[in-house]
Amino acid sequence: MASQEITWQVPEGLYRELVWAQHEMAYPSLTAFVSQAVKRYLAEVQHEAWQREFRQLQQDVRATGGFGLGETKQDVIARLREQRRQIFETDYAHLY
């Protein structure tokens, strides 16, 4: 696996806390501890981004009137055809 090197200068107090946490959690090295901490933080950031995008999707669905449950099959087909026509006009009509 390819890797990159990062040089990071931290205040003495933070360094002592990192070393203490590394020993407390029994990580073999400070590098392994910091690497795991960064991975956990990135996972948290990705989860928050996913939640934000999901909330936006929920708002978009509410704003457009929901999923259209209760529509007949013909109503759904007509709506999808209209959406396809609109997408074609905005994205591809200039090509013809």
N, C-alpha and C positions, 0 to 999 in steps of 0.2 A: 504494500500500500504506500503510495506516495505521501509525503508529509511536508509541511512547511514549518519553519521555525519562527517563533514569536519571542521577542524580548520585551519583558513587561516589568517596569519599575513600580514598586508599590511602597507605600509608607511602612515604616518599621512595625508599627502596631498591627497593620493588616497582615504583614508577613508572619508575625508571631501567631496571630489567630489562624492563619492558614496552616502553619506547621502544627499547631495544637490540634486542629480539626483533623488533619491528616493522621496524626498518631491516634487520636480518639476513635476514629473510624477505621483504623487499621489498614490504611492504603499503603502499598509498598513504597510509593514515592510521592513527592509533592506534585510532580507532573501528572501522575495518574489521578490524584485527587482533584486537581484543577481541571483536568480533562473531563472527568466525570461530572463535576459541578457545571461546567459549560454545557455539556450534553443535556443535563437535566434542565438547565435554564432555556436552552434552545427548544427543547420539547415543550416546555411551558409556553414559550412565545408562539410556537406553531399551533398549540392547542387554543390559545387566546385568539389567534388570527382565524382559526377555523370557526370558533364560536361567533366571532364578529361577522364573518361571511355568512354563517348560518342565520344569524339574526337579521342580516340585511335581506337574505332570501325570503325569510318569513315576512318581513315588511313588504317586500315586492309582491309576494303572493297575495297578501291582504289588500294592497293598493290596487291590484288588478282584478279584484273580485273573487279571489280564491281559486280553487282547482276546477271549478265548474262542475262539481258533483251534482247529480240530479239532472244533468242535461241528457238529452237523448243521443243515441249514436249518430244520428244525422246532424244534430246541432254541433257535436264535437268535430265531426268531419268538415262541416261548413266553416267552423271557426279556424281549424287548422289550415284549410285551403286558403282562407283569407290571410292568415299570418304568413303562409308560404308566398302568396302573391306579393304582400307588402315587402317581405325580405328580398324577394327577387327584384322588385322595383328599386329598392334602395341600394342593393349591393351589385346587381348584375345588369340592370336595364341599360346602363351606359355602354355596355359592350356590344349592344345590337343596334 
